[in-house]
Amino acid sequence: MHSLKDTTIVVTGAAGGIGHAIVRRLTEQGARLVLTDKDAVRLSALNASLGNKHYQFAADISSCNGRVSLLSYCSGLMHPPQMLINVAGINQFAKIADYSDDDIMRMVTINLTSQIALCRDFISLLNTQPSAVIINVGSILGSIGMPGYSVYCASKFGLRGFSEALNRELMDSRTRVRYFAPRATQTALNNVRVNQMNKALGNAMDSPEKVADALIAFIKKDIVSTYLGWPEKLFVRINSLLPALVDKSFRKQLPIIKRYL
């Protein structure tokens, strides 16, 4: 897919930090967007800042009713979606002992199970198009388990595995499933402690705009997945082949990480 002009794209989590930047870059590419987020006020403000040129539908995709309503809305459009970009997600940096049952369920529901259900619900609609794409926005921490992010990693590891398996399941259909994994990003999802920790560890953090630019480039390439950042993408490879080396690296960093936990 080389041109995005007049392509109808559903973007979940559109009003968030990364989502907001992605929406702006897709608008510059001439895409026709369906903006969705549970925050109706921020969603309206985003669309207004773009001249109200896009469709918008406030929905909580972590609920069945929200997903059904969004699918119904998209099914009724004059130009049905050719692409679904799942950006919606949350983060939490904490020791496992500090997670409540509700914290765990919320993280897994928003980051994983709601994404799975939304993909399931949209496949039939997407397959009505000559070709279609689902892009699930994951994380480098969907491939590398990091202390302080155990539950977040579990949700993103799951999303990566789901995306890989579903793409293979749909190889004989009109829809491809692709996986896009940013590294640490400068958004409101990261609190002051996280930013201080990343600085102490020497971890680079990308701007939402840089992530959005990388996503546009990814969409235009014929590849199934990509991982942003160096040396992060190298660590993804090392962790899959020689995880003990990554264990050793984190053992050295653990005192710094625990200082901020």
Secondary structure, DSSP 8 states (H G I E B T S, - for coil): ----TT-EEEEETTTSHHHHHHHHHHHHTT-EEEEEES-HHHHHHHHHHTTS-SEEEE--TTSHHHHHHHHHHHHTSSS--SEEEE---------GGG--HHHHHHHHIIIIIHHHHHHHHHHHHHTTSSSEEEEEE--GGGTS--TT-HHHHHHHHHHHHHHHHHHHHTTTSSEEEEEEE--SB-STTS-HHHHHHHHHHT---B-HHHHHHHHHHHHTS--SEEE-STTHHHHHHHHHH-HHHHHHHHHHHHHHHHHH-
